Amino acid sequence: MISNETLLAKWNKLAIHNNSFVRIDAEHPLEWHIGYENINQKSLLLITEFQPETTTSSKSIIVTQGQRADSKWALSFRLIRGEQEDVFIRLCCDMVESSRNQNNDINGLEFVIQRYSQWAKLMEVQPSGFLNDAQQKGLLGEIHYLQQAISNGIPLLEAVNGWIGPDGADQDFIFSDGWHEVKALGIGRKTVNISSLEQLDAQLPGELILYFIDKTAQNSPNAFTLNSKISQVRGSLSASYSALELFNDKLLRCGYIELPEYAKQYYRLSGVKMFRVDENFPRLIKDNVPTGVVASVYQLSIQALEDWKIN
């Protein structure tokens, strides 16, 4: 298995400015090469027997294809923005490793193109290509709630459609019974952050759900990773192609694709608290702040919310 560091080291050993390439791994079923094009621009190259589909370039990566003198085809991914080198290395490493179980055929080529398309969408919402710890925990909280909604009998497509947080909505979920805002906190947290005047400002009824999620050891009881939790939900959605496709699309909007790094950190769920949000719930919304206040980030005491706790 090639790591990001190993791949970068291989690149750094190459001479630049000469448009020469070297194969990464002779045992890999696909013919992957790395090298430089033009003025010190790192490039990942796939040599294939088949003509690739036309693939759209991004602001940072130019994708080209061409037929060689030996009648084979070359599919090139060239970095043109040096400040994106870290994420480009991660992208290249993932494309090489995720395709290691593919065959050297048209299906393998299609897999590579699809994987790059996922990365291109990912980089639009997550320029670093990787979710930090707070983002991973936040996504885990929402995935837990979606899993619970499915377990409670909400139809699969309806459950995924109701997950509106990835679409930029103020609340995370809306179902027929109302809206639901999900937060993921450490077990020791005494407060919960509310990020806007709109977050708890929606037509009632509503709920605030707190998941207490902490890092843990791999061998801890009920330990899970981000990848394993998402895999569970994908399994639950497998009976509905539309729901599964929509779920995967929303994961991309959250900045997630399945990466080996997300399988290394284990978490545990140590508790859940749910609160109803009614007209008396302590919240800042546009109707109860002074005129002229147009935005606010504030904290709520979790202990002070006991009167609204749902058993």
C-alpha positions in Angstrom: 0.0 0.0 0.0 1.3 3.4 -1.0 1.0 6.2 1.5 0.8 9.9 0.8 4.3 10.3 2.2 5.7 7.5 0.0 4.1 8.9 -3.1 5.5 12.4 -2.5 9.0 10.9 -1.9 8.8 9.1 -5.2 7.9 12.4 -6.9 10.7 14.3 -5.2 13.2 11.8 -6.6 12.3 12.5 -10.2 14.0 15.0 -12.4 11.7 17.9 -13.4 11.1 19.8 -16.6 11.7 16.7 -18.8 8.2 15.3 -19.2 9.4 11.9 -18.2 7.3 9.5 -16.1 7.9 6.5 -13.9 5.5 3.6 -13.0 4.5 3.7 -9.4 3.9 0.0 -8.7 4.6 -2.8 -11.2 2.3 -5.1 -9.2 -0.7 -2.8 -9.5 -3.3 -4.2 -12.0 -3.5 -0.7 -13.6 -0.6 1.1 -15.2 -0.2 4.2 -13.0 2.7 6.6 -13.6 3.9 9.9 -11.9 6.0 12.6 -13.4 6.1 16.3 -14.3 4.6 18.3 -17.2 5.3 21.8 -18.3 6.8 24.0 -15.6 7.3 21.7 -12.6 3.6 20.6 -12.6 3.1 17.2 -10.9 1.0 14.8 -13.0 -0.6 11.4 -12.4 -0.9 9.3 -15.6 -2.9 6.2 -16.3 -2.0 4.1 -19.3 -4.9 2.1 -20.7 -5.9 0.0 -23.7 -9.2 1.8 -23.8 -10.3 5.3 -24.8 -11.3 7.3 -21.6 -14.5 9.3 -21.4 -14.1 13.0 -21.6 -13.5 14.2 -18.1 -14.0 17.8 -16.9 -11.1 19.6 -15.4 -11.3 21.6 -12.2 -9.7 24.9 -11.1 -6.7 23.1 -9.7 -6.4 20.0 -11.9 -6.3 19.7 -15.6 -7.5 16.4 -17.0 -6.4 15.4 -20.5 -6.4 12.3 -22.7 -4.6 11.3 -25.8 -3.6 8.3 -27.9 0.0 7.2 -27.9 2.1 5.9 -30.7 1.6 2.4 -29.4 -2.2 2.9 -29.8 -2.7 2.9 -26.0 -4.4 5.8 -24.3 -3.0 8.1 -21.6 -5.3 9.8 -19.1 -3.5 12.6 -17.3 -4.3 14.5 -14.1 -2.1 17.6 -13.8 -1.8 19.9 -10.9 -1.8 23.6 -11.9 -2.2 25.3 -8.5 0.8 24.6 -6.3 -1.1 25.6 -3.1 -3.3 22.5 -3.6 -0.3 20.1 -3.7 -1.2 18.4 -0.3 -4.8 17.6 -1.4 -3.5 16.6 -4.9 -1.1 14.1 -3.3 -4.0 12.7 -1.2 -6.2 12.5 -4.3 -3.5 10.6 -6.3 -2.8 8.2 -3.5 -6.4 7.4 -3.0 -7.0 6.9 -6.8 -4.1 4.5 -6.9 -5.0 2.5 -3.8 -8.8 2.5 -4.3 -8.3 1.0 -7.8 -6.0 -1.7 -6.6 -8.8 -4.3 -6.7 -9.9 -3.3 -10.2 -9.1 -5.2 -13.4 -7.2 -3.7 -16.3 -10.3 -3.4 -18.4 -13.0 -0.8 -19.3 -14.6 -1.3 -15.9 -11.4 -0.4 -14.2 -11.1 2.7 -16.3 -14.6 3.8 -15.5 -13.9 3.3 -11.8 -11.0 5.7 -12.0 -13.0 8.3 -13.8 -15.8 8.0 -11.3 -13.4 8.2 -8.4 -11.9 11.4 -9.8 -15.3 12.9 -10.3 -16.1 12.3 -6.6 -12.9 14.0 -5.7 -13.6 17.0 -8.0 -17.0 17.4 -6.3 -15.4 17.0 -2.9 -12.9 19.7 -3.5 -15.6 22.2 -4.3 -16.9 22.0 -0.7 -13.9 20.7 1.1 -10.7 22.3 -0.4 -8.4 20.4 2.0 -10.0 17.1 0.8 -10.2 15.9 4.4 -12.6 16.5 7.3 -11.0 17.6 10.6 -12.0 16.0 13.9 -14.8 18.4 14.7 -16.3 17.9 11.2 -16.0 14.2 11.5 -17.8 14.2 14.8 -20.5 16.5 13.5 -21.1 14.2 10.5 -21.2 11.2 12.9 -23.9 12.9 14.9 -26.1 13.4 11.8 -25.4 9.9 10.6 -26.5 8.5 13.9 -29.7 10.4 13.7 -30.4 9.3 10.2 -29.7 5.7 11.3 -32.2 6.1 14.1 -34.8 7.6 11.7 -34.5 4.5 9.5 -34.8 2.2 12.5 -38.0 4.0 13.5 -39.6 3.0 10.3 -39.3 6.2 8.2 -39.2 5.0 4.5 -35.6 4.9 3.1 -35.9 7.6 0.5 -38.0 9.8 2.8 -35.4 9.5 5.5 -32.5 10.6 3.2 -34.6 13.4 1.7 -35.3 14.6 5.2 -31.6 15.0 5.9 -31.3 18.6 4.7 -28.2 19.8 6.5 -25.9 19.0 3.6 -28.1 21.2 1.4 -27.2 24.3 3.5 -30.5 24.4 5.4 -30.6 25.9 8.9 -31.7 22.7 10.5 -30.3 19.2 9.9 -33.5 17.2 9.4 -37.1 17.8 8.6 -39.7 15.0 8.7 -43.5 15.0 9.0 -43.2 15.3 12.8 -41.2 18.5 12.6 -37.6 19.6 12.4 -34.5 18.2 14.2 -31.2 19.9 14.9 -28.3 17.5 15.8 -25.1 18.4 17.7 -22.2 16.2 18.5 -20.4 17.0 21.8 -17.7 15.6 24.0 -18.9 13.9 27.1 -17.6 16.6 29.4 -19.3 19.5 27.6 -21.5 21.7 29.7 -22.7 23.9 26.9 -23.9 23.6 23.3 -23.1 26.1 20.5 -25.8 27.6 18.4 -24.3 29.0 15.3 -27.0 31.4 14.1 -30.2 33.2 14.8 -31.9 30.9 12.3 -30.7 27.5 13.6 -33.5 27.2 16.2 -35.9 29.5 14.4 -38.3 27.3 12.5 -42.0 26.5 12.7 -42.7 24.4 15.7 -42.5 21.6 16.7 -38.7 21.1 16.8 -36.1 19.1 18.6 -32.5 19.7 19.7 -30.6 16.4 19.8 -27.2 16.1 21.5 -24.9 13.1 20.8 -22.0 12.8 23.2 -19.2 11.3 21.0 -15.6 10.9 22.1 -12.4 9.3 20.7 -11.7 5.8 22.0 -9.4 2.8 21.5 -10.0 0.3 18.7 -10.8 -2.5 21.1 -13.3 -0.5 23.2 -16.8 -1.9 23.4 -19.1 -0.5 20.6 -16.2 1.4 19.0 -16.8 2.7 15.5 -15.1 4.8 12.8 -16.6 7.3 10.4 -16.2 4.8 7.6 -17.8 1.9 9.5 -20.8 4.0 10.6 -21.4 5.2 7.0 -21.0 1.6 5.8 -23.8 0.5 8.1 -26.1 3.2 6.8 -25.3 2.2 3.2 -26.2 -1.3 4.1 -29.5 -0.2 5.5 -30.2 1.8 2.2 -29.2 -1.0 -0.1 -32.8 -1.9 -0.8 -33.4 1.5 -2.4 -31.1 2.5 -5.2 -32.5 6.0 -5.2 -32.0 6.5 -1.5 -28.5 5.1 -1.6 -27.5 7.4 -4.5 -28.9 10.4 -2.8 -27.2 9.5 0.4 -23.8 9.2 -1.4 -24.4 12.6 -3.1 -25.2 14.2 0.3 -22.0 12.8 1.8 -20.1 14.5 -1.0 -21.8 17.8 -0.1 -20.7 17.3 3.5 -17.1 16.9 2.2 -16.8 13.1 2.7 -15.6 10.3 0.5 -14.3 7.0 1.9 -10.7 7.4 2.8 -8.3 5.1 4.7 -7.6 7.9 7.2 -11.3 7.8 8.4 -10.8 4.1 9.4 -7.9 4.9 11.8 -9.8 7.0 14.4 -12.3 5.2 16.6 -15.1 6.8 18.5 -17.7 5.8 21.0 -21.2 7.2 21.7 -21.5 7.7 25.4 -25.0 9.3 25.6 -27.9 11.1 23.9 -30.0 13.9 25.1 -33.1 15.2 23.3 -34.9 18.5 24.0 -38.2 19.8 22.6 -37.9 23.3 21.2 -41.1 25.3 21.9 -42.1 28.9 22.3 -40.6 29.0 25.8 -37.3 27.3 24.9 -34.3 29.6 25.6 -33.1 30.6 22.2 -32.2 33.7 20.2 -34.2 34.3 17.1 -34.8 37.3 14.9 -38.1 38.1 16.6 -36.6 38.4 20.1 -33.2 40.2 19.6 -32.9 44.0 19.5 -33.4 45.8 16.3 -30.1 46.0 14.4 -28.8 42.6 15.6 -28.6 40.6 12.3 -26.4 37.7 13.4 -25.4 35.9 16.6 -23.4 32.9 17.8 -24.3 31.8 21.3 -24.1 29.0 23.9 -26.8 27.3 25.8 -26.3 25.6 29.2 -27.2 22.0 28.8 -28.2 21.7 32.5 -30.6 24.7 32.1 -32.5 22.8 29.4 -33.7 20.0 31.7 -37.3 21.3 31.7 -37.4 20.6 27.9 -35.8 17.2 28.1 -37.6 14.4 26.2 -37.5 11.1 28.1 
